[in-house]
Each structure stands twice: as structure tokens, then as C-alpha cells.
């Protein structure tokens, strides 16, 4: 494998669907406000912390339609093994509970806070490019990526 190649592909290439730029295995689109649709969620662990990842795809602007984006949350605990649609318990004052409650309405029990309630919805979100690691050290350009910083609101279904 040559320098600048990963799995025989150039490090920078245009994706088949959606806009943005693929750098290595990372997708980068300009920071800003986007309209996305919920696809699915999955549970996992990172550094022994329970995590939830919500996977979405850009709808608008058209230049980036189809581009996959993720929103990461800390959760209190996982029930069972990490997997797609895995069971979890949300933190009482965490971002997941606050965002789902502000988008859809209050949720009773913390084990019933589910991103699946976003299914079929158009969501406005803020996207950012991650340029620093958790210790605020700069990330090399080839390892920077875009992610959803927060869900802002759900759009009405009238023109969906």
C-alpha cells in the first residue's frame, strides 16, 4: 500500500451519493444547519462508558442529500450487549433526554426515552466539524469528521 492510499483508494474522493468530502473513512461537510431524517440508532461502549449513536441522513440542502451523519450521546447504562436498537437507560439530565423531550414532548421513565420516536420525522439539526479531540488537541485534517451537534426542531409533515 502506498502513502496516501487506504485499501487501494485515494484518501480524498467524492462519495457516490450525497455531497461532502470523504477523507479516509471520515465524512466532512461544511458546518451549519441541515435537514435530516432519522435512520436508526445503536448502542455501544467507548472507554468503558455506555454510548448511544443516532444515525441520520441529510435531506437538505440538496448538494449533501444522502450524506450520513451521527449524533453521539452518553447514556446511564446498557441493558444487554451493544447492538443496533440495543436497550439502554438514559441519564436524567443528559442531552438525549433533553433533546427528545424538547422535540416530541416529555417522556415518563428514563428507560423509555428512545430515538425511535423520531422515525419518519424531518429534523433540523446543527452540524459541526470535529477538529479537536477530547483533550482539546488538534486532530489532523485527514481524521476530522462532521457530526450532528444537536437536534433543533422537528418540521411539520405537510410537505414531506
LOMI-7180 format. One record per residue (C-alpha): x, y, z; residue number from 1; residue in three letters. Coordinates in steps of 0.1 Angstrom, whole numbers. Each point is the difference from the previous one (the first is absolute). Layout:
residues N
+-------+-------+-------+--------+------+
:    c1 :    c2 :    c3 : torkol : bami :
+-------+-------+-------+--------+------+
:     X :     Y :     Z :    NUM :  ALA :
...
+-------+-------+-------+--------+------+
//
This chain:
residues 160
+-------+-------+-------+--------+------+
:    c1 :    c2 :    c3 : torkol : bami :
+-------+-------+-------+--------+------+
:     0 :     0 :     0 :      1 :  UNK :
:    14 :    34 :   -10 :      2 :  UNK :
:     0 :    31 :    22 :      3 :  UNK :
:   -33 :    18 :    -6 :      4 :  UNK :
:   -19 :   -32 :    -7 :      5 :  UNK :
:   -23 :   -19 :    23 :      6 :  UNK :
:   -14 :   -33 :   -13 :      7 :  UNK :
:    12 :    10 :   -35 :      8 :  UNK :
:   -22 :    32 :     0 :      9 :  UNK :
:    12 :    36 :     1 :     10 :  UNK :
:    -4 :    17 :    33 :     11 :  UNK :
:   -21 :    27 :   -15 :     12 :  UNK :
:   -29 :    -9 :   -23 :     13 :  UNK :
:   -35 :    11 :    -8 :     14 :  UNK :
:   -28 :   -23 :    14 :     15 :  UNK :
:   -23 :   -18 :   -24 :     16 :  UNK :
:   -31 :    15 :    18 :     17 :  UNK :
:    -2 :    33 :    17 :     18 :  UNK :
:    26 :    28 :     0 :     19 :  UNK :
:    27 :     7 :    24 :     20 :  UNK :
:    34 :   -14 :     0 :     21 :  UNK :
:    13 :   -34 :    11 :     22 :  UNK :
:    34 :     2 :    17 :     23 :  UNK :
:    12 :   -34 :     9 :     24 :  UNK :
:   -31 :   -16 :    16 :     25 :  UNK :
:   -13 :    34 :    12 :     26 :  UNK :
:   -28 :    20 :   -15 :     27 :  UNK :
:     4 :    38 :     0 :     28 :  UNK :
:   -27 :    25 :   -10 :     29 :  UNK :
:     0 :    37 :     8 :     30 :  UNK :
:   -12 :     9 :    35 :     31 :  UNK :
:   -35 :    15 :     1 :     32 :  UNK :
:   -37 :    -8 :     3 :     33 :  UNK :
:   -13 :   -30 :   -19 :     34 :  UNK :
:   -33 :   -19 :    -4 :     35 :  UNK :
:     5 :   -37 :     7 :     36 :  UNK :
:   -21 :   -32 :     3 :     37 :  UNK :
:     4 :   -25 :    28 :     38 :  UNK :
:    13 :   -34 :   -12 :     39 :  UNK :
:     7 :   -21 :    31 :     40 :  UNK :
:    19 :    -1 :    33 :     41 :  UNK :
:    26 :   -23 :    16 :     42 :  UNK :
:    15 :    -5 :    34 :     43 :  UNK :
:    37 :    -5 :     8 :     44 :  UNK :
:    28 :     6 :    24 :     45 :  UNK :
:    29 :    24 :    -3 :     46 :  UNK :
:    27 :     2 :    27 :     47 :  UNK :
:   -24 :   -20 :    23 :     48 :  UNK :
:   -27 :    26 :    -4 :     49 :  UNK :
:   -35 :   -10 :   -13 :     50 :  UNK :
:    -8 :    18 :   -32 :     51 :  UNK :
:   -29 :     4 :   -24 :     52 :  UNK :
:     5 :    10 :   -36 :     53 :  UNK :
:   -29 :    14 :   -21 :     54 :  UNK :
:     6 :    -4 :   -38 :     55 :  UNK :
:   -16 :    25 :   -24 :     56 :  UNK :
:     2 :     9 :   -37 :     57 :  UNK :
:     0 :    35 :   -14 :     58 :  UNK :
:   -31 :    11 :   -19 :     59 :  UNK :
:     7 :    36 :    -6 :     60 :  UNK :
:    20 :    18 :   -14 :     61 :  UNK :
:    -2 :   -21 :   -32 :     62 :  UNK :
:    37 :     2 :    -5 :     63 :  UNK :
:     5 :   -22 :    30 :     64 :  UNK :
:   -31 :   -22 :    -2 :     65 :  UNK :
:     7 :   -36 :    10 :     66 :  UNK :
:    31 :     9 :    21 :     67 :  UNK :
:     0 :   -21 :    32 :     68 :  UNK :
:     5 :    19 :    33 :     69 :  UNK :
:     1 :   -12 :    36 :     70 :  UNK :
:   -11 :    15 :    34 :     71 :  UNK :
:    18 :   -15 :    30 :     72 :  UNK :
:   -14 :    -1 :    35 :     73 :  UNK :
:    12 :   -13 :    34 :     74 :  UNK :
:   -26 :   -22 :    17 :     75 :  UNK :
:    -2 :   -13 :    35 :     76 :  UNK :
:     2 :   -37 :    -8 :     77 :  UNK :
:    -5 :   -27 :   -26 :     78 :  UNK :
:   -24 :   -29 :     4 :     79 :  UNK :
:    16 :   -29 :   -17 :     80 :  UNK :
:    26 :     0 :   -27 :     81 :  UNK :
:     8 :    31 :   -21 :     82 :  UNK :
:   -19 :    -3 :   -33 :     83 :  UNK :
:   -23 :    18 :   -25 :     84 :  UNK :
:   -32 :     9 :    19 :     85 :  UNK :
:    16 :   -11 :    32 :     86 :  UNK :
:   -17 :     6 :    34 :     87 :  UNK :
:    14 :    28 :    22 :     88 :  UNK :
:    -9 :    23 :    28 :     89 :  UNK :
:     3 :    38 :    -7 :     90 :  UNK :
:    16 :    23 :    25 :     91 :  UNK :
:   -26 :    22 :    19 :     92 :  UNK :
:    16 :    33 :   -10 :     93 :  UNK :
:    18 :   -11 :   -31 :     94 :  UNK :
:    -1 :    14 :   -35 :     95 :  UNK :
:   -21 :   -30 :   -14 :     96 :  UNK :
:   -28 :     5 :    26 :     97 :  UNK :
:     0 :    38 :    -5 :     98 :  UNK :
:     0 :    -1 :   -39 :     99 :  UNK :
:   -26 :   -27 :    -3 :    100 :  UNK :
:   -22 :    18 :    25 :    101 :  UNK :
:     4 :    33 :   -17 :    102 :  UNK :
:    -7 :   -15 :   -35 :    103 :  UNK :
:   -29 :   -24 :     8 :    104 :  UNK :
:   -12 :     7 :    36 :    105 :  UNK :
:     8 :   -13 :    34 :    106 :  UNK :
:     8 :   -36 :     5 :    107 :  UNK :
:    -9 :   -18 :    32 :    108 :  UNK :
:    26 :   -26 :     9 :    109 :  UNK :
:    37 :     3 :    -9 :    110 :  UNK :
:     0 :   -35 :   -15 :    111 :  UNK :
:   -27 :    11 :   -24 :    112 :  UNK :
:    19 :    30 :   -16 :    113 :  UNK :
:     5 :   -13 :   -35 :    114 :  UNK :
:    13 :    16 :   -32 :    115 :  UNK :
:   -24 :   -23 :   -18 :    116 :  UNK :
:   -26 :    26 :     7 :    117 :  UNK :
:    17 :    21 :   -27 :    118 :  UNK :
:    -8 :   -26 :   -27 :    119 :  UNK :
:   -17 :    16 :   -31 :    120 :  UNK :
:     8 :    35 :    12 :    121 :  UNK :
:    19 :    28 :   -17 :    122 :  UNK :
:    24 :    15 :    25 :    123 :  UNK :
:    19 :    33 :    -1 :    124 :  UNK :
:    35 :    -5 :    15 :    125 :  UNK :
:    32 :    19 :     5 :    126 :  UNK :
:    31 :   -17 :   -15 :    127 :  UNK :
:    36 :     7 :     9 :    128 :  UNK :
:    34 :   -13 :   -11 :    129 :  UNK :
:    19 :   -16 :    28 :    130 :  UNK :
:    35 :    15 :     0 :    131 :  UNK :
:    12 :    -7 :    36 :    132 :  UNK :
:     1 :   -32 :    20 :    133 :  UNK :
:   -15 :    -3 :    36 :    134 :  UNK :
:    32 :    15 :    14 :    135 :  UNK :
:    -3 :    30 :   -23 :    136 :  UNK :
:    30 :   -10 :   -21 :    137 :  UNK :
:    -3 :     7 :   -37 :    138 :  UNK :
:   -11 :   -29 :   -22 :    139 :  UNK :
:    19 :    -4 :   -33 :    140 :  UNK :
:   -20 :    11 :   -31 :    141 :  UNK :
:    -1 :   -36 :   -13 :    142 :  UNK :
:   -18 :   -11 :    32 :    143 :  UNK :
:   -25 :    28 :     5 :    144 :  UNK :
:   -37 :    -9 :    -5 :    145 :  UNK :
:   -35 :    16 :     0 :    146 :  UNK :
:   -26 :    -9 :    26 :    147 :  UNK :
:   -33 :    13 :    13 :    148 :  UNK :
:     5 :    23 :    29 :    149 :  UNK :
:   -36 :     3 :    10 :    150 :  UNK :
:   -35 :    -6 :   -13 :    151 :  UNK :
:   -19 :    33 :    -2 :    152 :  UNK :
:   -36 :    -7 :   -10 :    153 :  UNK :
:   -23 :   -23 :   -18 :    154 :  UNK :
:   -15 :    13 :   -32 :    155 :  UNK :
:   -38 :    -4 :    -8 :    156 :  UNK :
:    -9 :   -30 :   -22 :    157 :  UNK :
:   -21 :    21 :   -25 :    158 :  UNK :
:    26 :     1 :   -28 :    159 :  UNK :
:    19 :   -32 :     8 :    160 :  UNK :
+-------+-------+-------+--------+------+
//
